[in-house]
Amino acid sequence: MSIKALVVAPYAGLAELTNSLKADLEEFDITVIQGDLSEVLPQIDSFHLQGYDLIISRGGTATLLSKHSYLPVIDIPVSGFDILRMLTLVKGFQAPVEMIGFRNVIEGIISGSNLMDMDISYTMIHHQDEVDQALQAAKSKGVKVIVGDNITVKKATVHGMQGVLITSGPESVKAAFTQAKQIYKISQTYKVKNQAFETLLSTMETGYAIVDQEGTVKYANHAFRDLLKLKESQSNLFRSYSYLQKLLVNLGQGITLDHQMMMVDQEGQFALTGDVIPMESDLKVYYLKARPAAQAADADIHFGYSAGLNHTFPPLIMTQSVYSKEKASYTLPMAVYGKEGAGRRLFVLGSLMDHSKTMVEIKIFNSAEASFRALLALISICNEDQILYISGAENLTLTAQEEFAIALEKVAAKTVLSFLEDPVFMLEQTQIDKKLYNFFKKQIVYMAPLHERRADLEEYIRAFLISFNEKYGKQIVGVRPEVIEALHDHSWASNLFELKEVMDQFVQHTSGEYIDANVLPILYGLQQNQKNKGSLDPELTGLNLNQTLDHIEKDIIRIVLEQEGMNQSHAANRLGINRSTLWRKLKG
């Protein structure tokens, strides 16, 4: 079976030479393309889809490919023959000559020039970005001829100097293919084992992936790709989830994510844990473990990253005064409080965020020692360009809250704490520590529930109507007065989120140009559910009281979960327990 090799030639001559040698390389199925550093990178995904066993290239192009591809990359060497040919060529120049290149090439040419009794000037570079500066310096010294690689020679021409390319001869190309054959044989030994492991991982419901610091997915099982909606052709995680770059940076800074602290994505679809994989190279590699966000209920702490609203709510709502007051009118740190769905998070995004900032969102459900230490480590690395939005601080013990307040005072990020109840009342009830309260007491903002903002209701209705018209391809132009009146009379227990859901249903069930009374049963059904909600009457719920206390407890949790639409946060709040306790009781 032939070894399928892709040769990426940085210059035309190397492509021609490789094609001419194909007859001597019968063990290989060779594809040759020409491209330099800038042309190769966008094609990497397509390389991976074409079933190549390895890649052969040269110089900086080979280095770039090795960083971004999981395939073995073989670098075509610059041999002694190549150096002698090049030195013989430039020896005849009367004009000043300078060599610009990396250490491995420069040292070989210095040795060769000494043997030929030549004195050739050189500049050693360590990064491709240094080429322009080296060329300008050479030109200022009167150098007319530049010896270097493909990129250097191209840029020398731009600077008005003659370029001499260090080319690879047939001996070097054949040596690279000999090395490729050896690497292929070794890799085949491990390939069988890897395929067995991959087959095993592909059957697992939990998602697993290995990713490097550039976001290149070295491996991902089916569950990981399904949860994150990544196609097989997508090999870079950051292109779909740019905020995960911050997650990998945090992992590299020593923040370990496990079952106690997880990252939950903005849409609430998946939760991630992970850590750094120890490697001998400078390139950092990470493992990530993904599960549905609903299975993250046993974690003590959730956190995530936001760079904006992510289109959760229409922009028109965010221009309302309650969400878009001038940043200058607030002092930070601060606290914001209000009922579930009142828009505390929207207020922070609308009033405090700008395009240059990201928001680190932290939800605290429990105060276990290990997770609390992980929390302190996480906030310690937040910087001044971030908003730190924390909810659930009241779930920490009072002792932990005091330590938390001390840590927050040292944090560079702008901090907002979010509560369901008035912090003043919570302080009086000893639910929050005095030191924590003092941290934010200068600025406390109340987010009124929707039933207290009736004047804004019709504006919100229009905003959602526009949004859902676009989503469902409808052309609804308005809402009939009787529907508006019914919406005004509704209690809006879940505030904006409930209004959003109601308008979504109204638009879906409207076929004409106006939302009319035909949709009101949807609203009346919701009202009836809310009346029944909270009832644990055995006749209404089917609760069997003739069983053990443990079984009654589980049935009550199940009933409350059903009444709360399987929302574990709401169910836990009603039952007076945290989410991790709820999860343990369900599993137990």
C-alpha positions in Angstrom: 0.0 0.0 0.0 1.4 3.4 -1.0 2.2 6.1 1.5 0.0 9.1 0.7 2.3 12.1 0.9 1.5 15.8 0.4 4.4 17.9 -0.7 3.9 21.6 0.0 6.6 23.4 -2.1 7.3 27.0 -1.1 8.8 27.8 -4.5 8.1 26.6 -8.1 11.5 24.9 -8.5 11.0 22.6 -5.6 7.6 21.6 -7.0 9.2 20.8 -10.4 12.0 18.9 -8.8 9.7 16.7 -6.7 7.5 15.9 -9.7 10.6 14.8 -11.6 11.6 12.4 -8.8 8.2 10.6 -8.6 9.4 7.7 -10.7 12.2 7.0 -8.1 9.8 7.2 -5.2 7.5 4.2 -6.1 6.4 3.6 -2.4 4.7 7.0 -2.3 1.5 8.4 -3.7 2.7 12.0 -4.1 0.6 15.1 -4.5 2.5 18.4 -5.0 1.1 21.8 -4.4 3.0 25.1 -4.4 2.4 27.7 -1.7 4.3 29.8 0.9 3.5 30.6 4.5 0.5 32.9 3.8 -1.0 30.6 1.2 -0.8 27.3 3.1 -2.6 28.0 6.4 -6.2 28.5 5.0 -5.9 25.1 3.3 -5.0 23.0 6.3 -8.6 21.8 6.9 -8.8 20.5 3.3 -5.5 18.7 3.7 -6.9 16.7 6.6 -10.0 15.7 4.7 -8.0 14.2 1.8 -6.5 11.2 3.7 -2.8 12.1 3.6 -0.5 10.1 5.8 2.1 12.8 6.1 3.2 16.2 4.8 6.7 17.1 3.4 7.7 20.8 3.1 10.6 23.1 3.7 11.8 25.8 6.1 9.3 28.2 7.6 6.4 26.6 5.7 7.2 23.2 7.3 7.4 24.8 10.7 4.0 26.5 10.3 2.4 23.2 9.1 3.8 21.3 12.1 2.1 23.7 14.5 -1.3 23.6 12.8 -1.6 20.0 11.6 -1.9 16.7 13.5 -0.2 14.9 10.6 3.6 14.2 10.7 5.5 17.0 8.9 8.9 16.3 7.5 11.2 19.2 6.8 13.3 19.0 3.6 16.9 19.7 4.8 19.5 22.1 3.4 22.3 19.7 2.6 26.0 20.3 2.2 25.6 19.9 -1.5 22.9 22.7 -1.5 25.2 25.0 0.5 28.2 24.4 -1.9 26.1 25.0 -5.0 24.8 28.3 -3.5 28.2 29.5 -2.4 29.7 28.7 -5.8 27.0 30.8 -7.4 27.4 33.9 -5.2 31.2 33.7 -5.2 31.2 35.4 -8.6 29.3 38.4 -7.4 31.3 41.7 -7.2 28.5 43.4 -5.3 28.2 43.2 -1.5 26.4 40.0 -0.4 24.6 39.2 2.8 22.9 36.0 4.1 19.7 36.3 6.2 18.2 33.2 7.8 17.6 31.0 10.8 20.4 29.5 12.9 20.3 26.0 11.4 20.9 27.4 7.8 23.3 30.2 8.8 25.7 27.8 10.7 25.9 25.4 7.7 26.7 28.3 5.3 29.4 29.7 7.7 31.1 26.3 7.8 30.9 26.0 4.0 32.2 29.5 3.4 35.2 28.9 5.7 36.1 25.8 3.7 35.9 27.8 0.4 37.9 30.7 2.0 34.9 33.1 1.5 33.9 35.9 3.8 30.2 36.3 3.6 28.2 38.7 5.8 25.1 37.3 7.6 22.3 38.3 9.9 20.7 35.6 12.1 17.0 35.9 12.7 14.8 34.0 15.2 11.3 34.8 13.8 9.9 35.4 10.3 8.7 38.9 11.4 12.4 40.0 11.7 13.1 39.7 8.0 12.0 43.3 7.0 14.1 44.9 9.7 17.2 42.8 8.7 16.7 43.7 5.0 16.5 47.4 5.8 19.7 47.2 7.9 21.4 45.3 5.0 20.3 47.9 2.5 21.6 50.8 4.7 25.1 49.0 4.6 25.1 49.0 0.8 24.3 45.3 0.4 23.1 44.5 -3.1 22.6 40.7 -3.0 20.5 38.9 -0.4 20.8 35.1 0.1 17.9 33.5 2.0 14.7 31.5 1.9 11.6 32.0 -0.3 10.0 34.7 1.9 13.3 36.6 2.4 14.1 36.6 -1.4 10.6 37.9 -2.2 10.9 40.7 0.3 14.5 41.5 -0.9 13.1 42.3 -4.3 10.5 44.7 -2.8 13.4 46.5 -1.1 15.3 46.8 -4.4 17.9 44.1 -3.8 18.8 41.0 -5.8 17.6 37.8 -4.1 19.4 34.4 -4.3 17.2 31.5 -3.1 18.8 28.7 -1.1 17.3 25.8 -3.0 17.1 22.1 -2.1 18.7 19.6 -4.6 17.5 16.1 -5.4 19.7 14.6 -2.6 17.8 16.7 0.0 14.4 15.8 -1.4 15.2 12.1 -1.5 16.6 12.3 2.1 13.3 13.8 3.2 11.3 11.0 1.6 13.6 8.4 3.3 12.9 10.0 6.6 9.2 10.1 5.8 9.2 6.3 5.1 10.8 5.7 8.6 8.3 7.9 10.3 5.4 6.3 8.5 6.5 2.8 9.7 6.8 4.0 13.3 3.5 5.8 13.1 1.7 2.7 11.8 2.7 0.8 14.9 0.9 3.3 17.1 -2.0 3.9 14.6 -3.5 0.5 15.4 -3.6 1.3 19.1 -4.9 4.8 18.5 -7.7 3.4 16.3 -8.7 1.0 19.1 -8.8 3.9 21.6 -10.7 6.1 19.2 -13.3 3.4 18.5 -13.8 3.0 22.3 -14.1 6.8 22.8 -16.5 7.1 19.8 -19.0 4.9 21.6 -19.1 7.0 24.8 -21.8 9.5 25.5 -19.4 12.0 27.2 -17.5 14.2 24.7 -13.7 14.1 24.7 -11.3 16.3 22.8 -7.6 17.1 22.7 -6.8 20.7 21.6 -3.6 22.7 21.3 -3.1 26.4 22.3 -3.9 27.5 18.8 -7.4 25.9 19.0 -6.4 23.1 16.6 -8.5 20.0 17.4 -6.0 17.1 17.6 -8.8 14.7 18.4 -12.5 14.8 19.1 -15.0 12.0 19.5 -18.5 12.0 18.1 -20.1 13.1 21.3 -17.9 16.1 21.6 -18.5 17.2 18.0 -22.3 16.7 18.4 -22.5 18.7 21.6 -20.5 21.6 20.2 -22.0 21.2 16.7 -18.6 20.9 15.1 -18.5 19.3 11.6 -15.8 16.8 10.8 -14.2 19.4 8.4 -13.8 21.9 11.3 -10.4 21.5 12.9 -10.2 24.7 14.8 -12.3 25.2 17.9 -11.7 29.0 18.2 -13.4 29.7 14.8 -16.7 28.5 16.2 -16.2 29.4 19.9 -13.7 32.3 20.2 -14.3 32.6 23.9 -12.8 29.2 24.5 -9.4 30.7 23.8 -9.8 32.4 27.2 -10.7 29.1 28.8 -7.5 27.5 27.5 -5.5 30.5 28.8 -7.1 30.0 32.2 -6.3 26.3 32.2 -2.7 27.2 31.3 -2.6 29.6 34.3 -3.4 26.7 36.6 -7.2 26.8 36.8 -8.3 23.1 36.9 -11.9 22.3 35.8 -13.4 19.2 37.2 -16.8 18.0 38.6 -16.7 20.8 41.2 -16.2 23.7 38.8 -17.4 23.7 35.2 -17.6 26.1 32.3 -21.1 26.4 30.8 -21.5 27.9 27.3 -23.5 31.1 26.7 -26.4 29.2 25.2 -26.6 26.6 28.0 -26.0 23.7 25.6 -22.9 22.1 27.1 -20.5 22.2 30.0 -16.8 21.7 29.8 -14.1 20.5 32.2 -10.4 20.0 31.3 -6.8 20.5 32.1 -3.3 20.9 30.6 -1.7 17.7 29.3 2.0 17.7 30.3 4.2 17.8 27.1 7.9 18.2 26.5 7.5 20.7 23.7 6.7 24.4 24.3 3.3 24.0 22.6 0.6 23.6 25.2 -2.0 20.8 24.7 -5.2 20.4 26.6 -7.9 17.8 27.1 -11.5 18.9 27.2 -14.5 16.9 28.5 -18.0 17.9 27.4 -21.4 17.0 28.7 -24.9 18.4 28.2 -25.3 21.5 30.4 -28.3 19.8 32.2 -25.8 17.2 33.6 -23.7 19.9 35.2 -26.1 20.3 38.1 -23.8 18.5 40.5 -21.1 21.1 40.0 -20.6 23.6 42.8 -19.7 26.4 40.5 -20.5 27.3 36.9 -18.7 30.0 34.9 -18.7 31.2 31.4 -17.6 34.1 29.1 -19.8 36.6 27.3 -18.8 39.3 24.7 -22.3 40.5 24.3 -26.0 39.5 24.2 -25.5 36.9 21.6 -28.9 37.9 20.2 -30.8 36.5 23.2 -32.9 39.7 23.3 -33.8 42.2 20.6 -31.5 45.3 20.5 -34.6 47.5 20.9 -35.1 46.1 24.4 -31.5 46.9 25.2 -32.0 50.6 24.3 -34.6 50.9 27.0 -33.5 53.3 29.8 -33.6 50.6 32.4 -30.9 48.6 30.5 -28.8 51.4 28.9 -28.2 54.1 31.5 -24.9 56.0 31.2 -21.9 54.1 32.5 -20.7 57.2 34.2 -23.8 57.1 36.5 -22.6 53.9 38.2 -19.8 53.2 40.5 -18.1 49.8 40.7 -18.1 47.4 42.5 -21.9 47.2 42.7 -24.8 44.9 43.4 -27.9 44.4 41.3 -31.0 42.6 42.6 -34.4 41.5 41.3 -36.6 38.6 40.7 -35.8 35.7 38.3 -36.0 37.0 34.7 -36.2 40.7 35.7 -33.1 41.4 33.6 -30.2 41.7 36.0 -27.7 40.2 33.5 -29.2 42.3 30.7 -28.7 45.4 32.8 -25.0 44.7 33.2 -24.6 43.9 29.5 -26.5 47.0 28.4 -25.1 49.5 30.9 -21.6 48.4 31.7 -20.2 46.5 28.7 -18.6 47.9 25.6 -17.0 46.2 22.6 -13.6 46.1 24.2 -14.7 44.1 27.2 -15.7 40.5 28.0 -17.8 39.4 30.9 -16.8 36.5 33.1 -20.0 35.0 34.6 -19.8 32.9 37.8 -22.7 31.1 39.4 -22.1 29.7 42.9 -24.3 26.9 44.1 -22.3 25.4 47.0 -19.3 26.3 49.2 -17.3 23.1 49.3 -13.7 23.8 50.2 -12.1 22.6 47.0 -14.5 24.4 44.7 -14.2 27.6 46.8 -10.4 27.5 46.3 -10.9 27.0 42.6 -13.2 30.0 42.6 -10.6 32.2 44.4 -8.0 31.2 41.8 -10.3 32.0 38.9 -11.2 35.5 40.1 -7.6 36.3 40.9 -6.6 36.1 37.2 -9.4 38.3 35.9 -8.1 41.5 34.4 -9.1 45.2 34.1 -10.7 44.7 30.7 -13.3 42.2 32.1 -16.6 42.5 33.9 -16.9 40.0 36.7 -20.6 39.1 37.1 -21.2 36.8 40.2 -24.5 35.4 41.3 -25.1 33.1 44.2 -22.5 34.5 46.6 -25.2 34.1 49.4 -24.7 30.3 49.0 -21.3 30.5 50.5 -20.9 30.2 54.2 -20.5 33.5 56.1 -16.9 32.7 56.8 -16.3 31.9 53.1 -18.1 35.2 52.2 -15.7 37.2 54.3 -12.7 35.6 52.6 -14.4 36.1 49.3 -14.8 39.8 50.0 -11.1 40.2 50.8 -10.2 38.4 47.6 -12.6 40.6 45.5 -11.0 43.7 46.8 -7.7 42.6 45.1 -9.4 41.7 41.8 -8.5 44.0 38.8 -11.8 43.3 37.0 -14.9 45.5 37.5 -17.1 43.4 39.8 -20.9 43.1 39.9 -22.7 40.8 42.4 -26.2 39.7 41.6 -29.0 38.7 44.1 -32.6 37.6 44.0 -33.4 39.5 47.2 -32.5 43.0 48.5 -29.0 42.8 49.9 -30.0 45.0 52.8 -32.7 42.5 53.8 -30.3 39.6 53.3 -27.7 41.4 55.6 -30.4 41.8 58.3 -31.2 38.1 58.0 -27.5 37.2 58.2 -27.6 35.6 54.8 -24.7 37.7 53.6 -21.6 38.7 55.5 -21.0 42.4 56.6 -17.6 42.6 54.9 -19.1 41.3 51.6 -22.0 43.8 51.9 -19.5 46.7 52.5 -17.7 45.7 49.3 -20.6 46.8 47.1 -22.9 48.9 49.4 -22.1 52.2 47.6 -24.0 51.1 44.5 -27.0 48.9 44.7 -29.4 48.7 41.8 -32.9 47.3 41.9 -34.4 45.7 38.7 -38.1 46.0 39.0 -40.2 43.0 37.8 -42.2 43.4 34.6 -45.5 43.9 36.3 -44.0 47.1 37.8 -42.9 48.3 34.3 -46.3 48.3 32.5 -45.3 51.5 30.6 -42.5 49.5 28.8 -44.6 46.4 28.1 -46.0 47.4 24.7 -42.5 48.5 23.5 -41.2 45.0 24.6 -44.1 43.3 22.7 -43.2 45.2 19.5 -39.5 44.3 19.9 -40.2 40.6 20.3 -42.7 40.7 17.4 -40.1 42.1 15.0 -37.6 39.5 16.2 -39.9 36.5 15.9 -41.2 37.7 12.5 -37.7 37.5 11.2 -37.1 34.1 12.9 -40.2 32.4 11.5 -40.5 34.3 8.2 -43.8 36.0 9.2 -45.2 39.4 8.3 -47.3 40.1 11.4 -47.9 43.9 11.6 -49.5 44.3 15.1 -51.4 42.9 18.1 -55.1 43.4 18.6 -56.3 45.5 21.6 -57.9 42.5 23.4 -54.6 40.7 23.3 -52.7 43.7 24.5 -55.2 44.0 27.4 -54.7 40.4 28.3 -51.0 40.8 28.3 -51.3 43.8 30.6 -53.4 41.8 33.0 -51.0 38.9 33.1 -48.8 38.6 36.3 -45.5 37.8 34.5 -44.0 35.6 37.2 -40.8 35.0 35.1 -40.7 38.5 33.7 -38.9 39.2 30.4 -38.1 35.5 29.8 -41.8 34.6 30.1 -42.8 37.5 27.8 -40.3 36.3 25.3 -41.7 32.7 25.4 -45.3 33.9 25.1 -44.6 36.1 22.1 -42.7 33.3 20.5 -45.8 31.1 20.8 -48.1 33.9 19.7 -46.1 34.5 16.5 -45.8 30.7 15.7 -49.6 30.3 16.1 -50.6 33.4 14.0 -51.2 33.0 10.3 -52.7 36.4 9.6 -51.4 40.0 9.8 -52.4 40.6 13.4 -52.1 38.6 16.6 -55.7 38.2 17.7 -57.8 36.6 20.4 -57.3 33.1 18.8 -53.9 32.9 20.6 -55.3 33.8 24.1 -55.8 30.1 25.1 -52.0 29.9 25.1 -51.8 32.7 27.7 -54.8 31.3 29.7 -53.1 27.9 29.8 -50.0 29.5 31.2 -52.0 31.3 33.9 -53.7 28.0 34.9 -50.4 26.3 35.2 -49.1 29.1 37.4 -52.2 28.7 39.6 -51.6 25.0 40.1 -47.9 25.6 40.5 -46.8 25.2 44.0 -49.6 22.9 44.9 -48.6 19.5 46.4 -52.2 18.4 47.0 -52.0 14.6 46.6 -55.3 14.6 44.7 -53.8 17.1 42.2 -50.3 15.7 41.9 -50.8 12.0 42.5 -48.4 12.1 45.4 -48.5 8.8 47.3 -48.1 9.4 51.0 -48.2 5.7 51.9 -44.5 5.1 51.3 -41.1 5.7 53.0 -40.0 9.3 53.7 -37.1 8.9 51.2 -39.5 7.9 48.4 -41.9 10.7 49.3 -39.0 13.2 49.2 -38.0 12.0 45.7 -41.6 12.2 44.5 -41.9 15.8 45.8 -38.7 16.8 44.0 -40.0 15.2 40.8 -43.4 17.0 41.1 -41.7 20.4 41.8 -39.3 19.8 38.8 -42.3 19.1 36.5 -44.1 22.2 37.8 -41.0 24.3 37.2 -40.6 23.0 33.6 -37.6 20.8 34.6 -35.7 24.0 35.5 -33.4 22.7 38.3 -32.5 26.2 39.5 -36.1 27.2 40.0 -37.0 23.8 41.6 -34.0 24.1 44.0 -35.1 27.6 45.0 -38.6 26.5 45.8 -37.4 23.5 47.9 -34.9 25.7 49.8 -31.8 23.7 48.7 -29.0 24.3 46.3 -28.7 22.6 42.9 -25.9 20.2 43.9 -28.1 18.9 46.8 -31.0 18.6 44.4 -28.9 16.6 42.0 -27.6 14.3 44.7 -31.1 13.6 46.0 -32.3 12.7 42.5 -29.4 10.4 42.0 -29.6 8.8 45.4 
